[in-house]
Structure formats: structure tokens, C-alpha cells
Amino acid sequence: MRVKITPKDALVLVDIQKDFLPGGALPVPEGDKVIEPANRYIELFQKAGAPIFATRDWHPPNHISFKEQGGLWPPHCVQNTEGAKFPKELKLPPEVFIINKGDRPEFDAYSGFQGTLLEDLLRERGVKRIFVGGLATDYCVLNTVLGGLNLGFQVFWLSDASKGITPEGERRAEERMLSEGAVKVVYNDLTL
């Protein structure tokens, strides 16, 4: 399959943050392996003149998802901490749109669309198709893909720029995304 990238497409990179990389507070196994493919996609979308979005968990210290507040996770991606930063190896361009999610204590967000401006920014630009990759496949990538589909976008899942927490979770997430209408692609499927 060849998919031609146009200015009406958008790249959405999900939560490629230090706390989700090896050595971080909530590491995705081999999460750092998404950085190189993500950089290739960034370059391609820049050449096409297509917008690039990067979502990030941007949690207050008392966020509902943290174990201390009864949530599932150790504290991670706390606002203005090192762990919330994008790794320097990720070559985000100056014109990238940063989408903060989970930034209110009482509200969790696995999808880049939950409680954010992502949908509005995409619609303003006439975007019809989104290309989604990042961390982790079985949580925030899955939910961002499903969110995009529910909002009527055509969604392509960048399987070579995504990593899951467990192989089983990754397999289930892939089945769900594809059954809901997402299209699985890798870098070589895309063209200018």
C-alpha cells in the first residue's frame, strides 16, 4: 500500500516523554526504539507541509491516576519535571503543536483528544487523516486512535513507531484498532 502525505494530513506523536522511556518513572519496554522512526515521520510530514502534533501527559503532582490518589500508576510526567520532557533525541520541529493532557487533578486522559484542543486544531486546518504513533500502544496510542475514529477522522496507526507495555496488550490493542477501522502502516507505506 502507498499512502501519499498531503498538507491535509497530520502526524500525531503520543507521549514520547522521558518518564515512558527506559530509566523513567513508568518505562515502556524498549520505548526508546520509537524515537528513530518518529524522527523519520517528522521529516516526511515536514516535507509534505503537514502539521505535526505531540501529545504529552502533563500531570499535576496530585493527579487522580497516581497510586497515592487511588490510581493505577506511580507518579509520572509531573508538570515541569525532567520526566515530563520530550527526549532531546526526538527531533520535534519548532512549529510542532504540543497537546497537554491529563493536566487537571481530577481528570485522567488516555486519548490525546480528551479535554484538549487537538480536535479543534485539526479541524481548523482541514485535516481529514491522522497518522498516530508513540507510547504506549496498549494505552494512550490505542485511545488516541479510537478517539480519532470516533470523531470521524481516517486514522493510520504507525506500527513501527509504537511500543506497548506487554506483547499481549500490544496484540489486543492492534486487534481493537484494526477492527474499529484504523489502518496499520509502516514508514515505507508512505510517500510524498
C-alpha positions in Angstrom: 0.0 0.0 0.0 1.2 3.5 -0.8 -0.3 6.5 1.0 0.5 9.9 -0.3 1.0 12.5 2.5 -0.5 15.9 1.9 -0.9 19.2 3.9 -4.4 18.0 4.9 -2.9 15.1 6.8 -1.4 15.3 10.4 1.2 13.4 12.4 0.2 12.8 16.0 3.0 11.5 18.2 1.7 10.3 21.5 3.5 10.8 24.8 7.1 10.2 23.7 8.4 11.5 27.1 11.3 10.7 29.3 9.2 9.0 32.0 8.0 6.5 29.5 11.5 5.6 28.2 13.9 3.2 29.9 15.1 4.6 33.2 11.9 6.7 33.5 9.3 6.6 36.3 6.9 4.4 34.1 9.0 2.9 31.4 7.6 1.2 28.3 10.0 -1.7 27.5 12.2 -0.6 24.6 10.2 2.7 24.4 13.3 4.4 23.2 13.0 2.4 20.0 10.1 4.6 18.7 12.4 7.7 18.6 14.2 7.0 15.3 11.1 6.0 13.4 9.3 9.0 14.8 12.0 11.3 13.6 11.7 9.8 10.1 7.9 10.5 10.1 8.6 14.1 11.4 10.9 14.7 8.5 8.4 13.3 6.0 5.5 15.3 7.3 7.6 18.5 7.4 8.5 17.9 3.7 4.8 17.5 2.9 3.9 20.7 4.7 1.6 18.7 7.0 1.1 19.7 10.7 2.8 17.8 13.5 1.3 17.3 16.9 3.0 15.9 20.0 0.8 14.9 23.0 2.2 14.7 26.4 1.0 13.7 29.8 1.2 16.9 31.9 0.0 15.8 35.3 -0.2 17.9 38.5 1.5 16.3 41.5 -1.8 15.1 42.9 -3.2 13.6 39.7 -6.0 11.0 40.0 -4.0 8.4 38.0 -1.3 8.2 40.7 -1.3 5.4 43.3 -1.3 7.9 46.2 -4.7 9.2 44.9 -6.1 5.7 44.3 -5.0 5.4 40.7 -3.1 2.7 38.9 0.3 4.3 38.2 3.4 5.6 40.1 3.8 9.4 39.7 4.9 10.2 36.2 5.1 13.1 33.7 4.5 15.6 36.5 4.3 19.2 35.1 7.6 21.0 34.7 9.7 18.0 35.8 12.5 16.3 33.8 10.4 13.2 33.3 7.7 15.1 31.6 10.1 16.5 28.9 10.5 15.1 25.4 13.9 13.4 25.0 16.4 15.5 23.2 16.8 12.7 20.6 13.2 13.3 19.4 13.6 16.0 16.7 10.4 17.9 17.2 10.3 21.0 14.9 9.8 24.5 16.2 6.3 24.6 14.7 5.1 21.4 16.5 1.8 21.7 18.3 2.2 20.5 21.9 -1.0 19.0 23.3 -1.1 18.7 27.1 -3.4 16.0 28.5 -4.3 14.9 32.0 -3.4 18.3 33.3 -6.2 18.6 35.8 -6.0 16.6 39.1 -9.5 15.1 38.9 -9.4 14.1 35.2 -7.4 11.4 33.5 -6.9 11.2 29.8 -5.5 8.3 27.8 -6.6 9.9 24.5 -4.9 12.9 23.0 -8.4 14.2 22.3 -9.7 14.0 25.9 -10.0 17.5 27.4 -7.6 19.0 24.8 -7.7 21.3 21.8 -6.5 18.6 19.4 -9.7 18.1 17.5 -10.3 21.8 17.1 -6.7 22.4 15.8 -7.1 19.5 13.3 -10.5 20.8 12.0 -9.2 24.4 11.7 -6.5 23.0 9.4 -9.0 20.9 7.3 -7.2 17.7 8.4 -9.1 14.5 7.4 -6.5 11.9 8.1 -4.3 11.4 11.1 -1.2 9.2 11.5 -0.7 8.1 15.1 2.3 6.5 16.8 4.1 6.7 20.2 3.8 5.3 23.7 2.2 3.1 24.8 0.4 1.2 22.1 -1.9 -0.5 24.6 -2.9 2.7 26.4 -2.6 6.2 25.0 -1.9 5.3 21.4 -4.9 2.9 21.4 -7.2 5.5 22.9 -5.9 8.3 20.7 -6.6 6.1 17.6 -10.0 5.2 18.9 -10.8 8.9 19.7 -9.8 10.0 16.2 -12.0 7.3 14.7 -14.9 8.2 16.9 -14.6 11.8 15.7 -14.7 10.9 12.1 -11.0 11.1 11.1 -9.4 8.4 9.0 -6.7 7.0 11.2 -3.5 5.3 10.3 -1.6 3.6 13.1 2.2 3.9 12.7 3.1 0.4 13.9 6.8 0.9 13.5 6.8 4.0 15.7 4.7 2.5 18.6 5.6 0.3 21.5 3.4 -1.4 24.1 3.8 -2.3 27.7 3.2 -6.0 27.1 3.2 -8.1 24.0 -0.3 -9.3 24.9 -1.5 -5.8 25.5 0.0 -4.7 22.2 -1.7 -7.6 20.3 -5.1 -6.8 21.8 -4.7 -3.1 21.1 -3.8 -3.8 17.4 -6.8 -6.1 17.0 -9.1 -3.4 18.5 -7.7 -0.5 16.4 -8.0 -2.5 13.2 -11.4 -3.9 14.0 -12.6 -0.3 14.6 -11.3 0.9 11.2 -7.7 2.1 11.7 -5.2 1.2 9.0 -1.8 -0.3 10.0 1.1 1.3 8.2 4.9 1.5 8.4 7.2 4.2 7.1 7.7 2.6 3.7 4.0 2.7 3.0 4.0 6.5 2.9 5.1 8.7 0.1 5.2 12.4 -0.8 
